[in-house]
Amino acid sequence: MIYTIIAIAIIIVLLYLLITSREVFGAEAKGKRLERMQQSEHYKNKQFQNLRFTPQLAEGYSMSKVIFDFLFRKKDPLLKPVNSIPAVHTDIKNMPKDQDFFIWLGHSSYYIRIEGVSFLVDPVLSSYGSPFSFFNKSFAGADVFTPEDVPHLDYLVITHDHYDHLDYPTVKAIRERVGKVILPLGVGAHLEKWGYQPEQLIEEDWGSEVLLKHNIKITFTPARHFSGRKIKRNTTLWTSYVLETPGQKLFLGGDSGYDTHFKMIGKKYGPFDYAIIENGQYNEAWKYIHALPEDVIQASMDLNAKNIIPVHSSKFALALHAWNEPLEKITRLGKDYGLNILTPMIGEPVNLKQTDHHFKIWWKDQP
């Protein structure tokens, strides 16, 4: 019996090593990159740490309960949309060169052109948000954009290395159209494995400020989250960003649970003209690493943001709430608190110089 158990264990380990050797899983940092990571004040015990203690699960929850709920709990009838997601297929390549705009591409992917400089943030333009094409498929209509729609980029921006933010097929497909890549410590190992050159990578720690084209500055700021493309977590850093142009300030939130870092960022870098912030795929069980709608409202007030653009919804079902619940809740709460919540459809351009924005309530759906 003991030999059978050992044989099974060996087979499982070999299968794991075989599967995770595929390019999609990226690479682990080593050499000078690892040495630089180890010098970070946020790197302790061979992994990156949040500013404050951050449990993966909230009090009263266990991993077994979370797994049970996902497998056996009755699903919301609108977990996935009944109808195709409304979207606009804007021709990004032919947008006016002198216009400052934001275009949401679904989930946490978006394109920004500001002061004549282009940014593509966390692009997931394949039809799935996982290492396997058969798992975590996108909603019908939400995948209207493909890598072929991406024009030449001044900057590709990555917030962390999770599959629904760092998509191997997309990043590989657009490689020849990317100038520089802005990304947190350790994530560059993945990009280099996929053919990007070391000189393309702007790979920094929280607090780093980098001057970009046209006198634009980007600052790496904290988030409360985690990272990892394999079983081992937190071997790379996660981040939010402050993007400052001569005329405007934008907060690029990435994934984050609520914490005091939002107030710190708002006090040090705000007020913000726009805060692009996670609102979706949440659950009370993991509220410390993914903000609940009420947390998004508080974070927006902490940041002192004039306009809030919620993302991280409407493409994948990564939680148990209805697909359109994040937008329903955030718009209702936004009205209660007098906040300006912008809700463009996927692909609908937002003029960043415009002061009065109006959008349809496009997310209504019926089971």
DRENVEX-601747 format. One line per 10 residues: number of its first residue (from 1); their letters; for each residue x, y, z of N, C-alpha, C, O. Coordinates in steps of 0.1 Angstrom, whole numbers. Layout:
<sites>
NUM> A> X:Y:Z:X:Y:Z:X:Y:Z:X:Y:Z  ... .
</sites>
This chain:
<sites>
1> MIYTIIAIAI> 8:-12:0:0:0:0:9:13:0:6:22:-7  19:13:8:28:24:9:34:28:-4:36:39:-8  38:17:-12:44:19:-25:34:25:-35:37:33:-44  22:21:-34:11:26:-42:9:41:-40:7:49:-49  9:45:-27:7:59:-23:18:67:-28:16:78:-34  30:62:-27:42:69:-32:42:71:-47:45:82:-52  38:60:-54:37:61:-68:26:71:-73:29:79:-82  15:71:-66:4:81:-69:9:95:-67:7:104:-75  16:97:-56:22:110:-52:32:115:-63:32:127:-67  40:106:-67:50:109:-78:43:113:-91:47:122:-97 .
11> IIVLLYLLIT> 33:106:-94:26:109:-107:19:122:-106:19:130:-115  13:125:-94:7:139:-93:17:150:-94:15:160:-101  29:148:-88:39:158:-88:44:160:-103:46:171:-107  46:149:-110:51:149:-123:41:156:-132:44:164:-141  28:153:-130:17:160:-138:17:175:-136:16:183:-145  19:178:-123:19:193:-119:31:200:-126:29:210:-132  42:194:-126:54:199:-132:53:200:-147:57:210:-153  47:190:-153:44:190:-167:35:201:-171:38:208:-181  24:202:-164:14:213:-168:19:227:-166:18:235:-174  26:229:-154:30:242:-151:43:246:-158:48:258:-157 .
21> SREVFGAEAK> 49:237:-166:60:241:-174:56:248:-187:64:253:-194  43:248:-190:38:255:-202:41:270:-201:41:276:-190  43:277:-212:46:291:-212:36:300:-205:40:310:-199  23:296:-206:13:304:-200:15:307:-185:10:317:-180  22:298:-178:24:300:-164:35:309:-161:38:313:-149  42:314:-171:53:324:-169:66:318:-163:68:306:-165  73:326:-156:86:322:-150:88:328:-137:82:338:-133  96:322:-129:100:327:-116:112:336:-117:121:334:-125  112:346:-108:123:355:-108:136:349:-103:136:340:-94  147:353:-109:160:347:-104:171:358:-107:168:368:-113 .
31> GKRLERMQQS> 183:355:-102:194:364:-105:193:378:-99:188:379:-88  196:388:-107:196:401:-103:181:406:-100:179:414:-91  172:401:-107:158:404:-105:153:400:-91:147:407:-84  157:388:-87:153:382:-74:161:390:-63:155:393:-53  173:393:-66:181:401:-56:175:415:-53:174:419:-42  170:421:-64:163:434:-63:150:433:-55:147:441:-47  143:422:-58:130:420:-50:133:418:-35:126:423:-27  143:411:-32:147:408:-18:151:420:-11:151:421:2  155:431:-18:159:443:-12:147:452:-8:148:462:-1  135:449:-13:123:456:-11:119:455:4:119:444:9 .
41> EHYKNKQFQN> 115:466:10:110:466:23:97:458:24:92:455:35  90:456:13:77:448:13:79:433:11:69:426:10  92:429:9:95:415:7:101:409:20:112:412:24  93:399:26:97:393:38:93:378:37:83:375:32  102:370:43:99:355:44:96:350:30:88:341:28  104:354:20:104:349:6:91:352:-1:88:345:-11  84:363:3:72:367:-4:69:382:-1:74:387:9  61:388:-10:57:402:-8:46:402:2:38:393:3  45:413:9:35:415:20:27:427:17:32:437:11  14:427:21:6:439:21:11:449:33:19:445:41 .
51> LRFTPQLAEG> 6:461:32:11:471:42:6:466:56:13:469:66  -6:460:56:-11:455:69:-15:440:67:-17:436:56  -16:433:78:-20:419:78:-32:417:70:-42:424:72  -32:408:60:-43:406:51:-46:391:50:-40:384:42  -56:386:57:-60:372:56:-67:370:42:-74:379:37  -65:358:36:-71:355:24:-87:354:26:-94:358:17  -91:350:37:-105:348:40:-109:356:52:-101:357:62  -121:362:52:-126:370:63:-129:361:75:-131:349:73  -131:367:87:-135:360:99:-148:352:96:-157:358:91  -148:340:101:-161:332:100:-161:324:88:-171:316:86 .
61> YSMSKVIFDF> -151:325:79:-152:317:66:-140:307:66:-129:310:72  -142:296:59:-131:286:58:-130:283:43:-140:285:35  -119:278:39:-117:275:25:-127:263:21:-132:263:9  -129:254:30:-139:243:26:-153:249:24:-160:244:15  -157:259:32:-170:265:30:-171:273:17:-181:272:10  -160:280:14:-160:287:1:-161:278:-11:-168:280:-20  -153:267:-11:-153:257:-21:-167:250:-22:-172:249:-33  -173:247:-11:-186:241:-11:-196:250:-17:-204:246:-25  -196:263:-13:-205:273:-19:-204:273:-34:-214:274:-41  -192:274:-39:-189:274:-54:-194:262:-61:-199:263:-72 .
71> LFRKKDPLLK> -193:251:-55:-197:238:-61:-211:235:-60:-218:229:-69  -217:238:-48:-231:233:-45:-241:243:-42:-253:240:-43  -237:255:-39:-247:265:-36:-255:269:-48:-250:269:-59  -268:271:-46:-277:275:-58:-272:288:-64:-270:298:-57  -270:287:-77:-264:299:-84:-275:310:-86:-286:306:-89  -271:322:-86:-280:333:-90:-284:331:-105:-275:328:-113  -297:332:-108:-301:331:-122:-294:340:-132:-294:338:-144  -288:351:-126:-281:361:-135:-266:360:-132:-259:370:-134  -261:349:-127:-247:348:-126:-240:351:-139:-229:357:-139  -246:346:-150:-241:350:-163:-253:356:-170:-264:352:-168 .
81> PVNSIPAVHT> -250:366:-179:-261:373:-186:-270:364:-195:-264:355:-201  -283:366:-195:-292:359:-204:-289:363:-218:-289:355:-227  -287:376:-220:-285:381:-233:-271:385:-235:-263:386:-226  -267:388:-248:-254:392:-251:-251:406:-244:-260:415:-244  -239:408:-239:-235:421:-233:-235:432:-243:-229:430:-254  -242:443:-241:-242:454:-250:-227:459:-251:-221:461:-241  -223:462:-263:-209:467:-264:-208:475:-277:-216:474:-286  -198:484:-278:-195:492:-289:-181:488:-294:-171:489:-287  -180:484:-307:-166:481:-312:-160:493:-318:-160:495:-330  -154:501:-309:-148:513:-314:-135:510:-321:-127:501:-316 .
91> DIKNMPKDQD> -132:517:-332:-120:515:-339:-109:523:-333:-107:535:-336  -102:517:-323:-92:524:-315:-81:530:-324:-76:541:-321  -77:522:-334:-66:526:-342:-68:539:-349:-59:546:-353  -81:542:-352:-84:554:-360:-91:565:-352:-98:574:-357  -90:564:-338:-95:575:-330:-87:588:-332:-75:587:-335  -93:600:-331:-86:612:-333:-73:613:-324:-74:610:-312  -62:616:-330:-49:616:-323:-48:627:-313:-41:626:-303  -56:638:-314:-55:649:-305:-66:648:-293:-67:657:-286  -73:637:-292:-83:635:-282:-78:627:-270:-72:617:-272  -82:632:-258:-79:624:-246:-91:615:-243:-102:621:-241 .
101> FFIWLGHSSY> -89:602:-242:-101:594:-240:-97:581:-232:-85:577:-232  -107:575:-227:-106:562:-220:-116:553:-227:-128:557:-230  -112:540:-229:-121:530:-234:-120:517:-226:-109:511:-225  -131:514:-220:-131:501:-212:-133:489:-222:-141:490:-231  -124:479:-221:-124:468:-230:-130:455:-223:-129:444:-229  -136:457:-211:-142:446:-204:-133:441:-193:-121:442:-193  -140:437:-182:-133:433:-169:-124:444:-165:-129:455:-163  -111:442:-163:-102:452:-158:-93:458:-169:-83:464:-166  -97:455:-182:-88:460:-193:-94:473:-198:-106:475:-200  -84:482:-201:-89:495:-206:-77:502:-213:-65:500:-210 .
111> YIRIEGVSFL> -81:510:-223:-71:518:-231:-73:533:-228:-84:538:-227  -62:539:-226:-62:554:-224:-52:561:-233:-41:556:-235  -57:571:-240:-48:580:-247:-49:594:-240:-60:600:-240  -38:599:-236:-39:612:-229:-26:620:-232:-15:614:-231  -27:632:-235:-15:641:-239:-8:634:-251:5:636:-252  -15:627:-260:-8:621:-271:-1:608:-268:6:603:-277  -2:603:-256:5:591:-251:-5:580:-249:-16:582:-243  -2:568:-253:-12:556:-252:-8:547:-241:4:544:-239  -18:542:-234:-16:532:-223:-27:521:-225:-38:524:-227  -22:509:-223:-32:497:-223:-29:490:-210:-18:485:-207 .
121> VDPVLSSYGS> -40:489:-202:-39:484:-188:-45:470:-187:-57:468:-191  -38:461:-181:-43:447:-178:-51:441:-190:-62:437:-187  -46:440:-202:-54:435:-213:-56:420:-212:-47:412:-212  -69:417:-212:-73:402:-213:-83:402:-225:-95:403:-223  -77:400:-237:-85:401:-249:-87:387:-256:-91:387:-268  -83:377:-249:-87:363:-253:-101:361:-248:-106:369:-240  -107:349:-251:-121:347:-247:-121:339:-233:-132:333:-230  -111:339:-226:-111:333:-213:-101:340:-204:-91:346:-208  -103:339:-191:-94:345:-181:-88:335:-172:-91:335:-160  -80:326:-177:-74:315:-170:-63:309:-178:-60:313:-189 .
131> PFSFFNKSFA> -55:299:-172:-45:293:-180:-50:283:-190:-42:278:-199  -63:280:-190:-68:270:-199:-80:276:-207:-89:282:-201  -80:274:-220:-90:280:-229:-104:275:-226:-114:282:-230  -106:264:-219:-119:258:-216:-125:263:-203:-136:260:-200  -117:271:-196:-121:275:-182:-123:290:-181:-115:297:-187  -133:294:-173:-135:309:-171:-137:316:-184:-130:326:-187  -147:311:-192:-150:317:-205:-157:331:-203:-164:333:-194  -155:340:-212:-161:353:-212:-175:353:-216:-180:343:-223  -183:363:-212:-197:364:-215:-199:367:-230:-190:374:-236  -209:363:-236:-212:366:-250:-213:381:-251:-220:388:-243 .
141> GADVFTPEDV> -206:387:-261:-207:401:-263:-196:409:-256:-192:420:-260  -190:403:-245:-180:410:-237:-166:409:-243:-157:416:-239  -165:400:-253:-152:398:-259:-151:404:-273:-145:399:-283  -157:416:-275:-158:423:-288:-144:427:-293:-142:429:-305  -135:429:-283:-121:434:-287:-112:422:-287:-113:413:-278  -103:422:-296:-92:411:-297:-79:418:-298:-78:430:-299  -68:411:-296:-55:417:-297:-52:425:-310:-45:434:-311  -59:420:-321:-57:427:-334:-62:441:-334:-59:449:-342  -71:445:-324:-77:458:-323:-67:468:-317:-70:480:-317  -57:463:-311:-47:471:-303:-38:479:-312:-31:472:-320 .
151> PHLDYLVITH> -37:492:-312:-27:499:-320:-14:499:-313:-12:492:-303  -4:505:-320:9:506:-313:8:513:-300:1:523:-299  15:508:-290:13:513:-276:26:520:-272:37:515:-274  25:531:-265:36:537:-259:39:529:-246:51:526:-243  28:525:-239:30:518:-226:20:507:-224:8:510:-225  24:495:-221:16:485:-216:17:485:-201:28:485:-196  6:485:-194:6:486:-179:0:474:-173:-11:470:-176  7:468:-164:2:456:-157:2:458:-142:12:464:-136  -9:455:-135:-10:457:-121:-6:445:-113:0:447:-102  -8:433:-118:-3:421:-111:-4:409:-120:-10:411:-131 .
161> DHYDHLDYPT> 0:398:-116:2:387:-125:-10:376:-126:-8:365:-131  -21:379:-120:-32:370:-121:-37:369:-135:-36:378:-143  -43:358:-139:-47:355:-153:-57:364:-158:-58:367:-170  -66:370:-150:-76:379:-155:-71:393:-155:-79:402:-157  -58:395:-154:-51:408:-155:-39:407:-164:-36:416:-172  -32:396:-164:-20:394:-173:-23:381:-181:-21:370:-177  -28:384:-193:-33:373:-202:-22:370:-212:-18:378:-221  -17:358:-211:-5:354:-220:-9:355:-234:-1:361:-242  -20:350:-240:-23:351:-254:-23:366:-259:-18:369:-270  -29:375:-251:-29:389:-255:-15:395:-255:-11:401:-264 .
171> VKAIRERVGK> -8:394:-244:5:400:-242:14:395:-252:23:402:-258  14:382:-256:22:376:-266:19:382:-280:28:385:-288  6:383:-283:1:387:-296:5:402:-299:7:405:-310  5:410:-289:7:425:-291:22:429:-289:25:441:-290  31:419:-287:44:422:-283:51:432:-293:58:441:-288  50:430:-306:56:438:-315:51:453:-316:57:461:-323  40:455:-309:34:468:-309:35:476:-296:29:486:-294  43:470:-287:45:476:-274:59:483:-273:69:478:-276  58:496:-269:70:503:-266:77:499:-253:86:491:-253  71:503:-242:76:500:-229:65:493:-221:53:494:-224 .
181> VILPLGVGAH> 69:485:-210:60:478:-202:62:483:-187:73:483:-182  51:488:-181:52:493:-167:46:482:-158:34:478:-161  53:477:-149:48:465:-141:56:464:-128:67:469:-126  50:458:-118:56:457:-104:67:447:-103:68:438:-112  74:447:-93:86:439:-91:83:424:-93:73:419:-88  91:417:-100:90:403:-103:82:399:-115:85:388:-121  72:407:-119:64:403:-130:71:403:-143:67:397:-153  82:411:-144:90:411:-156:96:397:-160:98:395:-172  97:388:-150:102:375:-154:92:368:-164:97:361:-173  79:370:-162:69:364:-171:71:370:-185:71:363:-195 .
191> LEKWGYQPEQ> 72:384:-185:73:390:-198:86:386:-206:85:385:-218  97:385:-199:109:381:-206:108:367:-211:113:364:-222  101:358:-204:99:345:-209:91:345:-222:92:336:-230  82:355:-223:73:356:-235:79:364:-246:72:368:-255  92:368:-245:98:374:-256:101:389:-255:106:395:-264  97:395:-244:100:410:-242:114:411:-238:120:403:-231  120:423:-242:134:426:-239:135:433:-225:126:441:-221  146:430:-218:148:436:-205:147:452:-205:142:458:-196  152:457:-216:152:472:-217:138:478:-219:136:490:-218  129:469:-223:115:474:-224:108:476:-211:97:483:-210 .
201> LIEEDWGSEV> 113:470:-200:105:468:-188:109:479:-178:120:482:-175  98:486:-173:99:495:-162:93:488:-150:81:489:-148  101:482:-142:97:472:-132:101:478:-118:113:478:-115  91:482:-110:94:490:-98:86:486:-86:77:478:-87  90:492:-75:84:489:-62:74:501:-58:75:511:-65  66:499:-48:57:509:-43:65:521:-39:76:520:-33  61:533:-43:67:545:-40:76:550:-51:81:562:-51  79:542:-61:88:546:-72:80:556:-82:68:553:-84  87:566:-86:81:576:-96:90:575:-108:102:575:-108  83:574:-120:90:573:-133:84:584:-142:72:585:-144 .
211> LLKHNIKITF> 93:591:-148:89:601:-158:88:595:-172:97:588:-176  76:597:-178:73:591:-191:74:601:-202:78:612:-199  69:598:-213:68:607:-225:59:619:-221:50:618:-213  62:630:-228:54:642:-227:52:647:-213:41:653:-210  62:646:-205:61:651:-191:50:644:-183:45:651:-174  47:632:-186:37:624:-178:45:616:-167:56:611:-170  40:616:-156:47:608:-145:37:597:-140:25:599:-138  43:585:-137:36:574:-131:42:570:-118:55:569:-117  34:568:-108:39:565:-95:33:551:-91:21:549:-92  41:542:-86:37:529:-81:32:531:-67:39:535:-58 .
221> TPARHFSGRK> 19:528:-65:13:530:-52:7:516:-46:5:507:-54  5:515:-33:1:502:-28:-13:498:-32:-21:506:-36  -15:485:-31:-28:479:-32:-29:468:-21:-18:464:-16  -41:463:-18:-42:453:-8:-47:440:-15:-59:438:-16  -38:432:-19:-42:420:-28:-32:409:-26:-26:407:-15  -29:401:-36:-20:391:-36:-16:387:-51:-22:394:-60  -7:378:-53:-3:375:-67:0:360:-68:-1:352:-58  3:355:-80:6:342:-82:0:335:-94:-12:337:-96  7:328:-102:2:321:-114:2:306:-112:-3:298:-120  9:301:-101:9:287:-97:4:286:-83:-3:295:-78 .
231> IKRNTTLWTS> 8:275:-76:3:273:-63:9:283:-53:2:288:-44  22:286:-55:29:295:-46:24:309:-48:24:314:-60  21:316:-37:15:330:-39:26:340:-35:36:338:-28  23:352:-40:30:364:-35:45:365:-39:53:371:-32  49:357:-49:63:358:-54:66:370:-63:77:372:-66  55:377:-67:56:389:-74:48:400:-67:39:397:-59  51:413:-70:43:423:-63:31:427:-71:30:424:-83  21:433:-64:9:438:-70:9:453:-67:15:457:-58  2:461:-75:3:475:-74:-9:482:-79:-17:477:-87  -11:495:-75:-20:505:-81:-10:515:-87:2:515:-84 .
241> YVLETPGQKL> -16:525:-94:-7:535:-100:-14:549:-99:-26:550:-99  -6:559:-98:-11:573:-100:-4:578:-113:8:578:-114  -13:582:-122:-8:587:-135:-11:602:-136:-23:607:-135  0:610:-137:-1:625:-136:3:630:-150:15:628:-154  -5:638:-156:-2:646:-168:-1:661:-164:-4:664:-152  4:669:-172:4:684:-169:-9:689:-165:-10:700:-159  -20:683:-170:-34:688:-168:-43:680:-159:-53:685:-154  -40:667:-157:-49:658:-150:-42:647:-142:-30:644:-144  -50:642:-132:-45:631:-124:-55:619:-125:-67:621:-123  -49:607:-127:-58:595:-128:-52:585:-118:-40:584:-116 .
251> FLGGDSGYDT> -62:578:-111:-58:567:-102:-62:554:-109:-73:552:-113  -52:545:-111:-54:532:-118:-53:522:-107:-43:518:-102  -65:516:-103:-66:509:-90:-61:495:-90:-56:491:-80  -62:487:-101:-59:473:-100:-69:466:-91:-79:472:-87  -65:455:-86:-73:447:-76:-69:451:-62:-57:453:-59  -79:453:-53:-75:457:-40:-87:456:-30:-98:460:-34  -85:451:-19:-94:452:-8:-93:466:-2:-83:473:-4  -103:470:6:-102:483:12:-92:483:24:-91:474:31  -85:495:25:-76:497:36:-72:512:36:-77:519:28  -64:515:46:-60:529:48:-51:534:37:-49:547:36 .
261> HFKMIGKKYG> -46:526:28:-38:531:17:-45:540:7:-39:549:1  -58:538:6:-66:548:-3:-65:562:3:-64:571:-5  -67:563:16:-67:577:22:-52:583:20:-51:595:18  -42:574:22:-29:579:21:-26:584:7:-20:594:5  -31:576:-3:-29:580:-17:-36:593:-20:-31:601:-27  -48:594:-16:-56:606:-18:-50:618:-12:-50:629:-18  -45:617:0:-39:628:7:-26:632:0:-23:644:-1  -18:622:-4:-5:625:-10:-5:630:-24:3:638:-29  -14:623:-32:-14:626:-47:-27:632:-52:-27:637:-63  -38:632:-44:-51:637:-49:-51:652:-49:-41:659:-46 .
271> PFDYAIIENG> -63:658:-53:-75:651:-58:-73:645:-72:-64:649:-79  -81:635:-75:-80:629:-88:-92:633:-97:-103:634:-93  -88:635:-110:-99:638:-120:-107:625:-123:-119:625:-124  -100:614:-123:-106:601:-126:-100:590:-117:-87:590:-115  -108:582:-111:-103:570:-104:-110:558:-111:-122:556:-111  -101:549:-117:-106:537:-123:-103:526:-113:-92:523:-110  -114:520:-108:-113:513:-96:-121:500:-96:-132:499:-102  -116:489:-90:-122:476:-90:-136:476:-84:-137:482:-73  -146:471:-90:-159:469:-84:-165:457:-91:-173:458:-100  -163:445:-85:-169:433:-91:-161:421:-87:-149:422:-82 .
281> QYNEAWKYIH> -167:409:-88:-161:396:-84:-157:397:-69:-147:392:-65  -166:402:-61:-164:403:-47:-173:393:-39:-182:386:-45  -169:391:-27:-177:382:-18:-173:386:-4:-161:390:-1  -182:385:6:-178:388:20:-167:380:25:-159:384:33  -165:368:19:-155:359:23:-141:364:20:-131:361:27  -140:371:9:-126:377:5:-126:392:4:-120:397:-5  -133:398:13:-135:413:13:-121:420:15:-120:432:12  -112:413:21:-99:419:24:-90:420:11:-80:428:11  -93:413:1:-85:413:-11:-93:418:-24:-87:420:-34  -106:419:-22:-115:424:-33:-125:433:-27:-133:428:-19 .
291> ALPEDVIQAS> -126:445:-31:-135:455:-24:-149:452:-27:-153:449:-38  -158:453:-16:-172:453:-18:-177:467:-23:-169:476:-22  -189:467:-29:-193:480:-35:-193:492:-25:-189:503:-28  -197:489:-12:-196:500:-2:-182:504:1:-179:516:4  -172:495:-1:-158:498:1:-153:507:-11:-145:515:-9  -158:504:-22:-154:512:-34:-159:527:-32:-151:536:-36  -170:528:-27:-175:542:-24:-166:549:-14:-162:560:-16  -163:542:-3:-154:548:7:-140:551:1:-134:561:4  -135:541:-7:-122:543:-13:-122:555:-22:-112:563:-23  -133:557:-30:-134:568:-39:-134:582:-31:-128:592:-36 .
301> MDLNAKNIIP> -141:582:-20:-141:594:-12:-127:596:-6:-122:608:-5  -120:586:-1:-107:587:4:-97:592:-6:-88:600:-3  -99:588:-19:-90:593:-30:-93:607:-34:-85:614:-40  -105:612:-30:-110:625:-34:-110:626:-50:-104:634:-56  -118:616:-55:-119:615:-70:-132:622:-75:-143:620:-70  -130:630:-85:-142:637:-91:-150:628:-99:-163:629:-99  -144:618:-106:-152:609:-114:-146:595:-111:-134:593:-110  -156:585:-110:-152:571:-107:-157:563:-118:-168:563:-122  -147:555:-124:-151:545:-134:-149:531:-128:-137:527:-126  -160:524:-126:-158:511:-120:-155:500:-131:-161:500:-141 .
311> VHSSKFALAL> -146:492:-128:-142:481:-137:-142:468:-129:-146:467:-118  -137:457:-135:-136:444:-129:-150:437:-129:-152:429:-119  -158:439:-139:-171:433:-139:-175:431:-154:-168:435:-163  -186:423:-156:-193:422:-169:-186:414:-180:-189:416:-191  -176:406:-176:-170:397:-186:-168:383:-181:-170:374:-189  -165:381:-168:-162:368:-163:-171:366:-150:-173:376:-143  -174:354:-147:-181:350:-134:-171:344:-125:-168:332:-125  -165:353:-117:-154:349:-107:-159:349:-93:-152:345:-84  -172:352:-91:-178:353:-78:-193:347:-80:-196:343:-91  -201:348:-69:-214:342:-69:-225:353:-71:-237:349:-72 .
321> HAWNEPLEKI> -222:365:-72:-232:375:-74:-237:376:-89:-230:371:-98  -248:382:-91:-253:384:-105:-243:392:-112:-236:401:-107  -242:390:-125:-232:396:-133:-233:411:-133:-223:419:-134  -246:416:-132:-248:431:-132:-250:437:-119:-252:449:-118  -249:429:-108:-250:435:-95:-240:445:-91:-243:456:-85  -227:444:-95:-217:454:-92:-221:468:-97:-220:478:-90  -226:469:-110:-230:482:-115:-243:487:-109:-245:499:-107  -252:478:-106:-265:482:-99:-261:488:-85:-266:499:-82  -253:481:-78:-250:486:-64:-242:499:-64:-244:508:-57  -232:500:-73:-223:511:-73:-230:524:-77:-227:535:-72 .
331> TRLGKDYGLN> -239:522:-87:-246:534:-92:-256:539:-81:-258:551:-79  -263:530:-74:-272:534:-64:-265:540:-52:-269:551:-47  -254:534:-48:-246:540:-37:-240:553:-41:-239:562:-32  -235:554:-53:-230:566:-58:-239:578:-57:-235:589:-53  -252:576:-60:-262:586:-59:-264:590:-44:-266:601:-41  -265:580:-36:-267:582:-21:-256:591:-16:-258:599:-7  -244:590:-21:-232:597:-15:-228:609:-24:-219:616:-21  -236:612:-35:-233:623:-43:-221:622:-51:-214:632:-55  -217:610:-55:-205:607:-63:-208:606:-78:-220:603:-81  -199:610:-86:-201:609:-100:-195:596:-106:-183:595:-109 .
341> ILTPMIGEPV> -204:586:-107:-200:573:-112:-203:572:-127:-214:574:-132  -192:569:-135:-193:568:-149:-194:553:-153:-186:545:-149  -204:550:-162:-207:536:-165:-208:535:-180:-219:532:-185  -197:536:-187:-198:534:-202:-199:519:-205:-196:511:-197  -205:516:-217:-205:503:-222:-191:499:-225:-182:507:-227  -188:486:-226:-176:481:-232:-174:487:-246:-182:486:-254  -163:494:-248:-159:500:-261:-165:514:-263:-162:520:-273  -172:519:-253:-178:533:-255:-167:543:-250:-164:543:-238  -163:552:-259:-152:562:-255:-157:572:-244:-169:576:-245  -149:575:-235:-151:585:-225:-141:596:-227:-129:594:-226 .
351> NLKQTDHHFK> -146:608:-231:-138:620:-233:-133:625:-220:-140:630:-212  -120:624:-218:-114:628:-205:-113:643:-202:-111:647:-191  -116:650:-213:-116:665:-211:-130:670:-209:-132:682:-206  -140:661:-210:-154:665:-209:-157:665:-194:-152:657:-186  -166:675:-190:-169:676:-176:-183:671:-173:-186:668:-161  -191:669:-183:-205:664:-181:-207:651:-188:-208:651:-201  -207:640:-181:-208:626:-187:-222:620:-185:-228:622:-174  -228:614:-196:-240:607:-195:-239:594:-202:-234:593:-213  -244:583:-195:-244:570:-200:-257:563:-198:-264:565:-189  -260:553:-207:-272:545:-206:-271:535:-194:-260:531:-191 .
361> IWWKDQP> -283:531:-189:-283:520:-180:-284:507:-188:-295:502:-191  -273:503:-193:-272:492:-203:-272:478:-197:-273:468:-205  -270:477:-184:-268:464:-178:-280:457:-173:-279:447:-166  -292:463:-176:-305:456:-172:-306:443:-179:-304:442:-191  -310:432:-171:-311:419:-177:-322:412:-170:-324:414:-158  -329:403:-176:-340:395:-170:-337:380:-171:-333:375:-182  -340:372:-161:-338:358:-162:-349:351:-170:-349:339:-171 .
</sites>
